Each structure stands twice: as structure tokens, then as C-alpha cells.
Amino acid sequence: MPVFMLPSENVFPPAGLADRDGLLGVGGDLSPGRLLLAYRTGIFPWFDGDDEILWWSPDPRMVLFPDQFRCSVSLTRLIKSGKFEVRFNTCFREVIQNCAVAPRQNQDGTWITDGMIEAYCELNRLGFAMSFESFFKGKLAGGLYGVKIGRMFFGESMFYHIPDASKVATHELTRYCINEGIALIDAQVHTPHIESLGGELIPRNEYLAILKANIDKEVFTL
């Protein structure tokens, strides 16, 4: 499959045309309108800081159904202990900045560039991007951020300074999703961590069908 060069207007080729590695397109920008259109059509940005913007739609897709979150006995005890105070959307910028510098296995550097940080902070200001945060003794200990559109949550990244802090935040995310009727948490690509929490790989066409059924129909012109 070819990799498409994106034009200046906010359009994407169909997600199903991505190459065997999931790469679909190159170029474009990180404007709110383009980012929202990408998520609504099964696409997300992921690139090194020195590269052009790359847009992906992998097959299979890593997802977590909120009611399938795997809460171990030890994690259940930790949550009940109240060690961490969990907050919602109180320090979005701090969460994404911590995600940007968090060490990743088999990765040098980060895809969360300054431009990405500003783009997602703008989505947060517009009410689409949100963070879930774990605090220990009043200090941010871990968390995650992502984008909510319709009945879908698109997870982007997580971090922790204290073990299990991000797991507690993920548990809070799944509770939020269940309460809000969110059908699916998109985790994008496989990681052992997400799998350990109940994540699974599903075919891209199945993911796109779930997306189509649960995304709102409003057209964004941002």
C-alpha cells in the first residue's frame, strides 16, 4: 500500500489503506480540526520529533473494553487503601509533560514533542482531551491522558513516579467510561502493560465498526 502525502485541507485517506505496518499518511498539521478528524476515522499521529508528522491506523488494534479491566487482588487492595488520591482533569499540562519525559522500553526520545503538547492542551481547553491523575501526599505520582469523542476514549500515554500510580489512574478511567457509557478505550498499539490490565488486539475492521457505531456525527470545523 502507498503512504499518502496529506494536503493542506483536513482530509485523510480511508484508514483501511494503511500499509502493513499501519502507516497511512505523512504531513499535515496538529490543528484541533485535523486531530479530531483523525480520531473520528480511526487514525492517530505518532512520530519522532525530527520527522514529519506520521499518521497511523494499525491492524490489529489494541483496545480495552472498560468492563474488561483486570483489577488484580493487589491492585484492589491498593485502591481500597486510599494511598493515592485520584483526580480528573486538574493538571492536564503537567500530565502530558510527564508523559513526554517518561522512559520507554526500547525507545530513545519521545514522540510527545512541544508541538504535540500544545496541540493536546488546546484539545483539553476545547473539552476533548482529558487527564486522570494519581496524587500521593499532594504530589502528582502518575496519570494518563487521552481524547474523548462520542462514546469513545482514545488513550494516548501514561506515566508514573510511584509504582502502580498509573494503574490506579487507569482504573479510574475505566470507572469513568462505564459511568459515561463509553464503549471502548483505544490503546492503539500492543504493550504488555495494557495487556496485563485486560487489553486485547482486535482486527482493524472490527475496531472501525465499533468506532463508527459510537462516534458522534457532529462535523468539526475547528
GROMACS elastic network, one bead per residue, 0.5 to 0.9 nm:
[ bonds ]
;  ai    aj funct       b0    kb
    1    17     6  0.65245   500
    1    18     6  0.65607   500
    1    20     6  0.75441   500
    1    24     6  0.86519   500
    2    17     6  0.79013   500
    2    18     6  0.76669   500
    2    19     6  0.67466   500
    2    24     6  0.78133   500
    2    25     6  0.87230   500
    3    17     6  0.85292   500
    3    18     6  0.71256   500
    3    19     6  0.69934   500
    3    23     6  0.67781   500
    3    24     6  0.53059   500
    3    25     6  0.52262   500
    3    26     6  0.71268   500
    4    12     6  0.86446   500
    4    13     6  0.75346   500
    4    18     6  0.88458   500
    4    24     6  0.62412   500
    4    26     6  0.62149   500
    4    27     6  0.87317   500
    5    24     6  0.89312   500
    5    25     6  0.56864   500
    5    26     6  0.50258   500
    5    27     6  0.60741   500
    5    28     6  0.81837   500
    6     9     6  0.81015   500
    6    10     6  0.84199   500
    6    11     6  0.74512   500
    6    12     6  0.69938   500
    6    13     6  0.85559   500
    6    25     6  0.62945   500
    6    26     6  0.59510   500
    6    27     6  0.53493   500
    6    28     6  0.55563   500
    7    10     6  0.74955   500
    7    11     6  0.73965   500
    7    12     6  0.87003   500
    7    27     6  0.76917   500
    7    28     6  0.65475   500
    8    11     6  0.83420   500
    8    27     6  0.86584   500
    8    28     6  0.61307   500
    8    29     6  0.82419   500
    9    28     6  0.81063   500
    9    34     6  0.86091   500
   10    28     6  0.79068   500
   10    29     6  0.89138   500
   10    33     6  0.71306   500
   10    34     6  0.53686   500
   10    37     6  0.75707   500
   11    34     6  0.76010   500
   11    37     6  0.77777   500
   11    38     6  0.85425   500
   12    15     6  0.79307   500
   12    24     6  0.87040   500
   12    25     6  0.78114   500
   12    34     6  0.88997   500
   12    37     6  0.81845   500
   12    38     6  0.73354   500
   12    41     6  0.82923   500
   12    43     6  0.86512   500
   13    16     6  0.83988   500
   13    17     6  0.71035   500
   13    18     6  0.86829   500
   13    24     6  0.77046   500
   13    25     6  0.79677   500
   14    17     6  0.57728   500
   14    18     6  0.79662   500
   14    24     6  0.85909   500
   14    41     6  0.76245   500
   14    42     6  0.87543   500
   15    18     6  0.58884   500
   15    22     6  0.88330   500
   15    24     6  0.69733   500
   15    41     6  0.68198   500
   15    42     6  0.61906   500
   15    43     6  0.64845   500
   15    56     6  0.80402   500
   15    57     6  0.58204   500
   15    58     6  0.87040   500
   15   204     6  0.87333   500
   15   208     6  0.85117   500
   16    19     6  0.85353   500
   16    22     6  0.89962   500
   16    24     6  0.85516   500
   16    57     6  0.75651   500
   16    58     6  0.89797   500
   16    59     6  0.87593   500
   16   204     6  0.76918   500
   16   205     6  0.77017   500
   16   208     6  0.89903   500
   17    22     6  0.87465   500
   17    23     6  0.88891   500
   17    24     6  0.66546   500
   17    57     6  0.87289   500
   18    21     6  0.75801   500
   18    22     6  0.50972   500
   18    23     6  0.52133   500
   18    25     6  0.77979   500
   18    56     6  0.71084   500
   18    57     6  0.62013   500
   18    58     6  0.73842   500
   18    59     6  0.86993   500
   19    22     6  0.51755   500
   19    23     6  0.54042   500
   19    24     6  0.62802   500
   19    57     6  0.87100   500
   19    58     6  0.84147   500
   20    23     6  0.75021   500
   20    58     6  0.78650   500
   20    59     6  0.76871   500
   21    24     6  0.89572   500
   21    56     6  0.85476   500
   21    57     6  0.86008   500
   21    58     6  0.64612   500
   21    59     6  0.77412   500
   22    55     6  0.85458   500
   22    56     6  0.52919   500
   22    59     6  0.63224   500
   22    60     6  0.88608   500
   23    26     6  0.85009   500
   23    54     6  0.72375   500
   23    55     6  0.61307   500
   23    57     6  0.63653   500
   23    58     6  0.71777   500
   24    43     6  0.82370   500
   24    54     6  0.76837   500
   24    55     6  0.56163   500
   24    56     6  0.52640   500
   24    57     6  0.65601   500
   24    58     6  0.88812   500
   25    28     6  0.88108   500
   25    53     6  0.83457   500
   25    54     6  0.59162   500
   25    55     6  0.50364   500
   25    56     6  0.70829   500
   26    52     6  0.65760   500
   26    53     6  0.57138   500
   26    55     6  0.62329   500
   27    52     6  0.58179   500
   27    53     6  0.50592   500
   27    54     6  0.65186   500
   27    55     6  0.81598   500
   28    31     6  0.87993   500
   28    34     6  0.81087   500
   28    52     6  0.85671   500
   28    53     6  0.68305   500
   28    54     6  0.87304   500
   29    34     6  0.71188   500
   29    35     6  0.83700   500
   29    53     6  0.71191   500
   30    33     6  0.82057   500
   30    34     6  0.63833   500
   30    35     6  0.60459   500
   30    45     6  0.84777   500
   30    53     6  0.83366   500
   30   115     6  0.77101   500
   30   116     6  0.71821   500
   30   119     6  0.60486   500
   30   120     6  0.87169   500
   31    34     6  0.53874   500
   31    35     6  0.62069   500
   31    36     6  0.86258   500
   31   119     6  0.66117   500
   31   122     6  0.88798   500
   31   222     6  0.78392   500
   32    35     6  0.51739   500
   32    36     6  0.60372   500
   32    37     6  0.84819   500
   32   119     6  0.69159   500
   32   120     6  0.81369   500
   32   122     6  0.72753   500
   32   123     6  0.62676   500
   32   126     6  0.87865   500
   32   220     6  0.89119   500
   32   221     6  0.89259   500
   32   222     6  0.60052   500
   33    36     6  0.53080   500
   33    37     6  0.61464   500
   33    38     6  0.85922   500
   33   220     6  0.62137   500
   33   221     6  0.60218   500
   34    37     6  0.50968   500
   34    38     6  0.60876   500
   34    39     6  0.87806   500
   34   222     6  0.81885   500
   35    38     6  0.50506   500
   35    39     6  0.63938   500
   35    40     6  0.86268   500
   35    43     6  0.87540   500
   35    44     6  0.75111   500
   35    45     6  0.80512   500
   35   119     6  0.86381   500
   35   123     6  0.87869   500
   36    39     6  0.53025   500
   36    40     6  0.61194   500
   36    41     6  0.87019   500
   36   123     6  0.87475   500
   36   128     6  0.86440   500
   36   147     6  0.87625   500
   36   149     6  0.81315   500
   36   220     6  0.75061   500
   36   222     6  0.89135   500
   37    40     6  0.50416   500
   37    41     6  0.62694   500
   37    42     6  0.87751   500
   37    43     6  0.83093   500
   37   219     6  0.86486   500
   37   220     6  0.76286   500
   38    41     6  0.53281   500
   38    42     6  0.62927   500
   38    44     6  0.58359   500
   38    45     6  0.81776   500
   38    55     6  0.83155   500
   39    42     6  0.52250   500
   39    43     6  0.52837   500
   39    44     6  0.60260   500
   39   147     6  0.84388   500
   39   149     6  0.81989   500
   39   154     6  0.75279   500
   40    43     6  0.75281   500
   40   149     6  0.76271   500
   40   211     6  0.74123   500
   40   212     6  0.80142   500
   40   215     6  0.66816   500
   40   216     6  0.85267   500
   41   208     6  0.76304   500
   41   211     6  0.77897   500
   41   212     6  0.80366   500
   42    56     6  0.84436   500
   42    57     6  0.62357   500
   42   204     6  0.86908   500
   42   207     6  0.79974   500
   42   208     6  0.63280   500
   42   211     6  0.72896   500
   43    55     6  0.63625   500
   43    56     6  0.54117   500
   43    58     6  0.85224   500
   44    54     6  0.83894   500
   44    55     6  0.54815   500
   44    56     6  0.54166   500
   44    57     6  0.68191   500
   44   188     6  0.82617   500
   45    53     6  0.67031   500
   45    54     6  0.56203   500
   45    56     6  0.62393   500
   46    53     6  0.70929   500
   46    54     6  0.56838   500
   46    55     6  0.62794   500
   46    56     6  0.70448   500
   46   111     6  0.62220   500
   46   112     6  0.84052   500
   47    50     6  0.81868   500
   47    51     6  0.62769   500
   47    52     6  0.72191   500
   47    53     6  0.58569   500
   47    54     6  0.54663   500
   47    55     6  0.80728   500
   47   110     6  0.84370   500
   47   111     6  0.53036   500
   47   112     6  0.83791   500
   48    51     6  0.53586   500
   48    52     6  0.80179   500
   48    53     6  0.81941   500
   48    54     6  0.87654   500
   48   109     6  0.77569   500
   48   110     6  0.64867   500
   48   112     6  0.81413   500
   48   113     6  0.80116   500
   49    52     6  0.80382   500
   49    53     6  0.86950   500
   49   109     6  0.82262   500
   49   110     6  0.70866   500
   49   111     6  0.58897   500
   49   112     6  0.76342   500
   49   113     6  0.57871   500
   49   114     6  0.87278   500
   51    54     6  0.78881   500
   57    60     6  0.88610   500
   57    61     6  0.79810   500
   57   188     6  0.81040   500
   57   204     6  0.78426   500
   58    61     6  0.57938   500
   58    62     6  0.87972   500
   58   188     6  0.73870   500
   58   189     6  0.72468   500
   58   203     6  0.89601   500
   58   204     6  0.69106   500
   59    62     6  0.88106   500
   59   189     6  0.89220   500
   59   201     6  0.86847   500
   59   202     6  0.78628   500
   59   203     6  0.58135   500
   59   205     6  0.82686   500
   60   188     6  0.89199   500
   60   189     6  0.81225   500
   60   190     6  0.88773   500
   60   201     6  0.57802   500
   60   202     6  0.53160   500
   60   204     6  0.52176   500
   60   205     6  0.86533   500
   60   207     6  0.85186   500
   61   186     6  0.78917   500
   61   187     6  0.76420   500
   61   188     6  0.55808   500
   61   189     6  0.59910   500
   61   190     6  0.75126   500
   61   200     6  0.80987   500
   61   201     6  0.52618   500
   61   202     6  0.53470   500
   61   203     6  0.61486   500
   61   204     6  0.57703   500
   61   207     6  0.69407   500
   62   185     6  0.89608   500
   62   186     6  0.65527   500
   62   187     6  0.51358   500
   62   190     6  0.53067   500
   62   191     6  0.82423   500
   62   194     6  0.83405   500
   62   195     6  0.84862   500
   62   199     6  0.66018   500
   62   200     6  0.55591   500
   62   202     6  0.65232   500
   62   203     6  0.89725   500
   63   184     6  0.69340   500
   63   185     6  0.57203   500
   63   188     6  0.67023   500
   63   189     6  0.82082   500
   63   190     6  0.85216   500
   63   194     6  0.84770   500
   63   195     6  0.89606   500
   63   198     6  0.88456   500
   63   199     6  0.54592   500
   63   200     6  0.55501   500
   63   201     6  0.62293   500
   63   202     6  0.72403   500
   63   207     6  0.83936   500
   64    67     6  0.84530   500
   64    68     6  0.69284   500
   64    69     6  0.70887   500
   64   174     6  0.89228   500
   64   184     6  0.61919   500
   64   185     6  0.50464   500
   64   186     6  0.64667   500
   64   187     6  0.68190   500
   64   194     6  0.78457   500
   64   195     6  0.84456   500
   64   197     6  0.82456   500
   64   198     6  0.63817   500
   64   200     6  0.63253   500
   64   201     6  0.87224   500
   65    68     6  0.52905   500
   65    69     6  0.69943   500
   65   174     6  0.83419   500
   65   182     6  0.89488   500
   65   183     6  0.67178   500
   65   185     6  0.60871   500
   65   186     6  0.86122   500
   65   198     6  0.79482   500
   65   199     6  0.72917   500
   65   200     6  0.85460   500
   66    69     6  0.57391   500
   66   171     6  0.89962   500
   66   173     6  0.82777   500
   66   175     6  0.73969   500
   66   176     6  0.88611   500
   66   177     6  0.63105   500
   66   178     6  0.62320   500
   66   182     6  0.77351   500
   66   183     6  0.71240   500
   66   184     6  0.63454   500
   66   185     6  0.67487   500
   66   198     6  0.89404   500
   67    70     6  0.86746   500
   67   174     6  0.71926   500
   67   175     6  0.83664   500
   67   177     6  0.87991   500
   67   178     6  0.69531   500
   68   174     6  0.88839   500
   68   197     6  0.83498   500
   68   198     6  0.57928   500
   68   199     6  0.78046   500
   69   170     6  0.88000   500
   69   171     6  0.73661   500
   69   174     6  0.70007   500
   69   197     6  0.56373   500
   69   199     6  0.74683   500
   70   171     6  0.88827   500
   70   196     6  0.72340   500
   70   199     6  0.85387   500
   71    74     6  0.81355   500
   71    75     6  0.59732   500
   71    76     6  0.61370   500
   71   167     6  0.89895   500
   71   171     6  0.77227   500
   71   197     6  0.69273   500
   71   198     6  0.84893   500
   72    75     6  0.50963   500
   72    76     6  0.60552   500
   72    77     6  0.85570   500
   72   197     6  0.85656   500
   73    76     6  0.50810   500
   73    77     6  0.62304   500
   73    78     6  0.86295   500
   74    77     6  0.51075   500
   74    78     6  0.61791   500
   74    79     6  0.87061   500
   75    79     6  0.61380   500
   75    80     6  0.85549   500
   75   164     6  0.77712   500
   75   167     6  0.79068   500
   75   168     6  0.76209   500
   76    79     6  0.51968   500
   76    80     6  0.62042   500
   76    81     6  0.85502   500
   77    80     6  0.51274   500
   77    81     6  0.60387   500
   77    82     6  0.89894   500
   78    81     6  0.50688   500
   78    82     6  0.69052   500
   78    83     6  0.67432   500
   78    84     6  0.82728   500
   78   164     6  0.86094   500
   78   168     6  0.82498   500
   79    82     6  0.57022   500
   79    83     6  0.71169   500
   79    84     6  0.73742   500
   79   168     6  0.66920   500
   79   171     6  0.88571   500
   80    83     6  0.81030   500
   81    84     6  0.81733   500
   82    85     6  0.66526   500
   83   135     6  0.85830   500
   83   136     6  0.67549   500
   83   137     6  0.84654   500
   84   134     6  0.57202   500
   84   135     6  0.53660   500
   84   136     6  0.51619   500
   84   137     6  0.78959   500
   84   141     6  0.82554   500
   84   165     6  0.72160   500
   84   168     6  0.77086   500
   85   133     6  0.81270   500
   85   134     6  0.56273   500
   85   136     6  0.64815   500
   85   137     6  0.82642   500
   85   138     6  0.81290   500
   86   132     6  0.71810   500
   86   133     6  0.55291   500
   86   135     6  0.61943   500
   86   143     6  0.89343   500
   86   168     6  0.76591   500
   86   169     6  0.65914   500
   86   172     6  0.73916   500
   87    90     6  0.66269   500
   87    91     6  0.89747   500
   87   131     6  0.84983   500
   87   132     6  0.60261   500
   87   133     6  0.50921   500
   87   134     6  0.64217   500
   87   135     6  0.76127   500
   87   169     6  0.83793   500
   87   172     6  0.88002   500
   88    91     6  0.82699   500
   88    92     6  0.88064   500
   88   130     6  0.76367   500
   88   131     6  0.59632   500
   88   133     6  0.61009   500
   88   134     6  0.89470   500
   88   172     6  0.88591   500
   89    92     6  0.57021   500
   89   124     6  0.86285   500
   89   129     6  0.89315   500
   89   130     6  0.55786   500
   89   132     6  0.60970   500
   89   133     6  0.74515   500
   89   145     6  0.88774   500
   90   131     6  0.76523   500
   90   132     6  0.82934   500
   90   133     6  0.78367   500
   91    94     6  0.53930   500
   91    95     6  0.63491   500
   91    96     6  0.89424   500
   91   131     6  0.75234   500
   91   132     6  0.88994   500
   91   133     6  0.78989   500
   91   140     6  0.89380   500
   92    95     6  0.51495   500
   92    96     6  0.63629   500
   92    97     6  0.86049   500
   92   121     6  0.71844   500
   92   124     6  0.74472   500
   92   129     6  0.85216   500
   92   130     6  0.66629   500
   92   131     6  0.54969   500
   92   132     6  0.82843   500
   92   133     6  0.86227   500
   92   144     6  0.89781   500
   92   145     6  0.74848   500
   93    96     6  0.53091   500
   93    97     6  0.60726   500
   93    98     6  0.85742   500
   93   117     6  0.74571   500
   93   118     6  0.86208   500
   93   120     6  0.86312   500
   93   121     6  0.63428   500
   93   124     6  0.89290   500
   93   131     6  0.89042   500
   94    97     6  0.50988   500
   94    98     6  0.61438   500
   94    99     6  0.86125   500
   94   140     6  0.85987   500
   95    98     6  0.51850   500
   95    99     6  0.62319   500
   95   100     6  0.86936   500
   95   131     6  0.70289   500
   95   132     6  0.84028   500
   95   133     6  0.74665   500
   95   140     6  0.83291   500
   95   142     6  0.77659   500
   95   143     6  0.63091   500
   95   144     6  0.66471   500
   95   145     6  0.71010   500
   95   158     6  0.80417   500
   95   159     6  0.79427   500
   96   100     6  0.61642   500
   96   101     6  0.89529   500
   96   112     6  0.79808   500
   96   117     6  0.66006   500
   96   120     6  0.84313   500
   96   121     6  0.85147   500
   96   131     6  0.84039   500
   96   143     6  0.88376   500
   96   144     6  0.76475   500
   96   145     6  0.68530   500
   96   157     6  0.78106   500
   96   158     6  0.81351   500
   96   159     6  0.88307   500
   97   100     6  0.50482   500
   97   101     6  0.67539   500
   97   102     6  0.88231   500
   97   112     6  0.81909   500
   97   114     6  0.89115   500
   97   117     6  0.71620   500
   98   101     6  0.54574   500
   98   102     6  0.61129   500
   98   142     6  0.84506   500
   98   143     6  0.87500   500
   98   158     6  0.83715   500
   98   159     6  0.66145   500
   98   160     6  0.83289   500
   99   102     6  0.51477   500
   99   103     6  0.86114   500
   99   110     6  0.88654   500
   99   112     6  0.76674   500
   99   143     6  0.83787   500
   99   144     6  0.76923   500
   99   145     6  0.87356   500
   99   157     6  0.62443   500
   99   158     6  0.56995   500
   99   159     6  0.52584   500
   99   160     6  0.84314   500
  100   103     6  0.85724   500
  100   109     6  0.85284   500
  100   110     6  0.60040   500
  100   111     6  0.74379   500
  100   112     6  0.50895   500
  100   113     6  0.72892   500
  100   114     6  0.89809   500
  100   117     6  0.84174   500
  100   157     6  0.85645   500
  100   159     6  0.87523   500
  101   104     6  0.89750   500
  101   109     6  0.78690   500
  101   110     6  0.70637   500
  101   112     6  0.84373   500
  101   159     6  0.88459   500
  102   110     6  0.84093   500
  102   158     6  0.83763   500
  102   159     6  0.60653   500
  102   160     6  0.78577   500
  102   161     6  0.89213   500
  103   107     6  0.77163   500
  103   108     6  0.81134   500
  103   109     6  0.81591   500
  103   110     6  0.86010   500
  103   159     6  0.87022   500
  104   107     6  0.53593   500
  104   108     6  0.74951   500
  104   109     6  0.84665   500
  104   110     6  0.84318   500
  105   108     6  0.84694   500
  107   110     6  0.76406   500
  109   112     6  0.89195   500
  110   113     6  0.68926   500
  111   116     6  0.80190   500
  112   115     6  0.78011   500
  112   116     6  0.54769   500
  112   117     6  0.64386   500
  113   116     6  0.50257   500
  113   117     6  0.62505   500
  113   118     6  0.87164   500
  114   117     6  0.50515   500
  114   118     6  0.63010   500
  114   119     6  0.85975   500
  115   118     6  0.52401   500
  115   119     6  0.61022   500
  115   120     6  0.86925   500
  116   119     6  0.50163   500
  116   120     6  0.61594   500
  116   121     6  0.84325   500
  117   120     6  0.54317   500
  117   121     6  0.60677   500
  117   122     6  0.86097   500
  118   121     6  0.50515   500
  118   122     6  0.61945   500
  118   123     6  0.87247   500
  119   122     6  0.52023   500
  119   123     6  0.64646   500
  119   124     6  0.87810   500
  120   124     6  0.60911   500
  120   125     6  0.85131   500
  120   128     6  0.87992   500
  120   129     6  0.64616   500
  120   130     6  0.89823   500
  120   146     6  0.86533   500
  120   147     6  0.85787   500
  121   125     6  0.61978   500
  121   126     6  0.86364   500
  121   129     6  0.74191   500
  121   130     6  0.89813   500
  122   126     6  0.62461   500
  122   127     6  0.86825   500
  122   128     6  0.88712   500
  122   129     6  0.82181   500
  123   127     6  0.62745   500
  123   128     6  0.52901   500
  123   129     6  0.51297   500
  123   130     6  0.84176   500
  123   147     6  0.79651   500
  124   127     6  0.50584   500
  124   128     6  0.54722   500
  124   130     6  0.58358   500
  124   131     6  0.86806   500
  124   147     6  0.82731   500
  125   128     6  0.76541   500
  125   129     6  0.77762   500
  126   129     6  0.77688   500
  127   130     6  0.75039   500
  127   147     6  0.89564   500
  127   148     6  0.85113   500
  128   146     6  0.84247   500
  128   147     6  0.54502   500
  128   148     6  0.53823   500
  128   149     6  0.66253   500
  129   145     6  0.70978   500
  129   146     6  0.55144   500
  129   148     6  0.62275   500
  129   149     6  0.89089   500
  130   144     6  0.85279   500
  130   145     6  0.55886   500
  130   146     6  0.57352   500
  130   147     6  0.61989   500
  130   148     6  0.74697   500
  131   143     6  0.70734   500
  131   144     6  0.56185   500
  131   146     6  0.66012   500
  131   147     6  0.87785   500
  131   173     6  0.88749   500
  132   142     6  0.86677   500
  132   143     6  0.54548   500
  132   144     6  0.55012   500
  132   145     6  0.63985   500
  132   146     6  0.89921   500
  132   166     6  0.88096   500
  132   169     6  0.55672   500
  132   170     6  0.75315   500
  132   172     6  0.72595   500
  132   173     6  0.66735   500
  133   140     6  0.69914   500
  133   141     6  0.77087   500
  133   142     6  0.60241   500
  133   144     6  0.66841   500
  133   145     6  0.87002   500
  133   165     6  0.83486   500
  133   166     6  0.78362   500
  133   168     6  0.86282   500
  133   169     6  0.57354   500
  133   172     6  0.89035   500
  134   139     6  0.84371   500
  134   140     6  0.60746   500
  134   141     6  0.55588   500
  134   142     6  0.51406   500
  134   143     6  0.57047   500
  134   160     6  0.86969   500
  134   165     6  0.57499   500
  134   166     6  0.69903   500
  134   168     6  0.68931   500
  134   169     6  0.57640   500
  135   138     6  0.56476   500
  135   139     6  0.51762   500
  135   141     6  0.51113   500
  135   142     6  0.70500   500
  135   143     6  0.87167   500
  135   165     6  0.79365   500
  136   139     6  0.53156   500
  136   140     6  0.64467   500
  136   141     6  0.58634   500
  136   142     6  0.89426   500
  136   162     6  0.84862   500
  136   165     6  0.86261   500
  137   140     6  0.85226   500
  138   141     6  0.88987   500
  140   143     6  0.79588   500
  140   160     6  0.87241   500
  140   161     6  0.81201   500
  141   159     6  0.84235   500
  141   160     6  0.57474   500
  141   161     6  0.50470   500
  141   162     6  0.56491   500
  141   163     6  0.86486   500
  141   165     6  0.60056   500
  141   166     6  0.80099   500
  142   158     6  0.74211   500
  142   159     6  0.53408   500
  142   161     6  0.58490   500
  142   162     6  0.69163   500
  142   163     6  0.85215   500
  142   164     6  0.81181   500
  142   167     6  0.84986   500
  142   168     6  0.85372   500
  142   169     6  0.73090   500
  143   157     6  0.86215   500
  143   158     6  0.55563   500
  143   159     6  0.56744   500
  143   160     6  0.64745   500
  143   165     6  0.68535   500
  143   167     6  0.82202   500
  143   168     6  0.82680   500
  143   169     6  0.55173   500
  143   170     6  0.77044   500
  144   155     6  0.77826   500
  144   156     6  0.75058   500
  144   157     6  0.56510   500
  144   159     6  0.64931   500
  144   160     6  0.89029   500
  144   166     6  0.68152   500
  144   169     6  0.68747   500
  144   170     6  0.73243   500
  144   173     6  0.88582   500
  145   154     6  0.87380   500
  145   155     6  0.63378   500
  145   156     6  0.58969   500
  145   157     6  0.59561   500
  145   158     6  0.66200   500
  146   153     6  0.67689   500
  146   154     6  0.53336   500
  146   157     6  0.71703   500
  147   152     6  0.82469   500
  147   153     6  0.56688   500
  147   154     6  0.50003   500
  147   155     6  0.65744   500
  147   156     6  0.76772   500
  148   151     6  0.73943   500
  148   152     6  0.57813   500
  148   154     6  0.62508   500
  148   155     6  0.86981   500
  148   182     6  0.89059   500
  149   152     6  0.55278   500
  149   153     6  0.65809   500
  149   154     6  0.81580   500
  149   214     6  0.87315   500
  149   215     6  0.62751   500
  149   216     6  0.69411   500
  150   153     6  0.81805   500
  150   182     6  0.77323   500
  150   214     6  0.61929   500
  150   217     6  0.84557   500
  151   177     6  0.83571   500
  151   180     6  0.78305   500
  151   181     6  0.64333   500
  151   183     6  0.57140   500
  151   184     6  0.73930   500
  151   211     6  0.85275   500
  151   213     6  0.88185   500
  151   214     6  0.50460   500
  151   215     6  0.58762   500
  151   216     6  0.75569   500
  152   177     6  0.85525   500
  152   182     6  0.54865   500
  152   183     6  0.60503   500
  152   184     6  0.54680   500
  152   185     6  0.63197   500
  152   186     6  0.75769   500
  152   211     6  0.71572   500
  152   214     6  0.64244   500
  152   215     6  0.64718   500
  153   177     6  0.78595   500
  153   182     6  0.70446   500
  153   183     6  0.82347   500
  153   184     6  0.63769   500
  153   186     6  0.61840   500
  153   187     6  0.89516   500
  154   184     6  0.83379   500
  154   185     6  0.57920   500
  154   187     6  0.66915   500
  154   188     6  0.79640   500
  155   158     6  0.85658   500
  155   185     6  0.64762   500
  155   186     6  0.56391   500
  155   187     6  0.53056   500
  155   188     6  0.75764   500
  156   186     6  0.85341   500
  156   187     6  0.71331   500
  156   188     6  0.80989   500
  157   187     6  0.87555   500
  158   166     6  0.64966   500
  158   170     6  0.88237   500
  159   165     6  0.81925   500
  159   166     6  0.60616   500
  160   163     6  0.65334   500
  160   164     6  0.73231   500
  160   165     6  0.56876   500
  160   166     6  0.54696   500
  160   167     6  0.88064   500
  161   164     6  0.88883   500
  161   165     6  0.73785   500
  161   166     6  0.87251   500
  162   165     6  0.57350   500
  162   166     6  0.84131   500
  163   166     6  0.76788   500
  163   167     6  0.84755   500
  164   168     6  0.62978   500
  164   169     6  0.87017   500
  165   168     6  0.52630   500
  165   169     6  0.64408   500
  165   170     6  0.87612   500
  166   170     6  0.60907   500
  166   171     6  0.85775   500
  167   171     6  0.61631   500
  167   172     6  0.86435   500
  167   197     6  0.81632   500
  168   171     6  0.50526   500
  168   172     6  0.63763   500
  168   173     6  0.87124   500
  169   172     6  0.50554   500
  169   173     6  0.62625   500
  169   174     6  0.88319   500
  170   174     6  0.63254   500
  170   175     6  0.86940   500
  170   197     6  0.87967   500
  171   174     6  0.52036   500
  171   175     6  0.63691   500
  171   176     6  0.86881   500
  172   175     6  0.50746   500
  172   176     6  0.61611   500
  172   177     6  0.86037   500
  173   176     6  0.50275   500
  173   177     6  0.61407   500
  173   178     6  0.86776   500
  174   178     6  0.61711   500
  174   179     6  0.85776   500
  174   182     6  0.89509   500
  174   185     6  0.82547   500
  175   178     6  0.51951   500
  175   179     6  0.61965   500
  175   180     6  0.85619   500
  176   179     6  0.51601   500
  176   180     6  0.60426   500
  176   181     6  0.84906   500
  176   182     6  0.82825   500
  177   180     6  0.50720   500
  177   181     6  0.59072   500
  177   183     6  0.74331   500
  177   184     6  0.80400   500
  177   185     6  0.81805   500
  178   181     6  0.51875   500
  178   182     6  0.60665   500
  178   183     6  0.78526   500
  179   182     6  0.77657   500
  182   185     6  0.78338   500
  182   214     6  0.80728   500
  183   210     6  0.80905   500
  183   211     6  0.89269   500
  183   214     6  0.70464   500
  184   210     6  0.80127   500
  184   211     6  0.83674   500
  184   214     6  0.86984   500
  186   189     6  0.87573   500
  186   207     6  0.88407   500
  187   190     6  0.75095   500
  187   191     6  0.87663   500
  187   194     6  0.76010   500
  187   199     6  0.79127   500
  189   201     6  0.83370   500
  190   193     6  0.85887   500
  190   194     6  0.72366   500
  190   195     6  0.73450   500
  190   199     6  0.83654   500
  190   200     6  0.79516   500
  190   201     6  0.71931   500
  191   194     6  0.55022   500
  191   195     6  0.63345   500
  191   196     6  0.87004   500
  191   199     6  0.88105   500
  192   196     6  0.60521   500
  192   197     6  0.87574   500
  192   199     6  0.89031   500
  193   196     6  0.51437   500
  193   197     6  0.66083   500
  193   199     6  0.85743   500
  194   197     6  0.51257   500
  194   198     6  0.66057   500
  194   199     6  0.51981   500
  194   200     6  0.80730   500
  195   198     6  0.52087   500
  195   200     6  0.60575   500
  195   201     6  0.87295   500
  196   199     6  0.69135   500
  202   205     6  0.84158   500
  202   206     6  0.65847   500
  202   207     6  0.66291   500
  203   206     6  0.53285   500
  203   207     6  0.63664   500
  203   208     6  0.87776   500
  204   208     6  0.60671   500
  204   209     6  0.85567   500
  205   208     6  0.50657   500
  205   209     6  0.61983   500
  205   210     6  0.87127   500
  206   209     6  0.51257   500
  206   210     6  0.63412   500
  206   211     6  0.85943   500
  207   210     6  0.51815   500
  207   211     6  0.61028   500
  207   212     6  0.86439   500
  208   212     6  0.60522   500
  208   213     6  0.85767   500
  209   212     6  0.51646   500
  209   213     6  0.62767   500
  209   214     6  0.87532   500
  210   213     6  0.52025   500
  210   214     6  0.62754   500
  210   215     6  0.85462   500
  211   214     6  0.53045   500
  211   215     6  0.58008   500
  212   215     6  0.56835   500
  212   216     6  0.84185   500
  213   216     6  0.84560   500
  215   218     6  0.88980   500
  216   219     6  0.86853   500
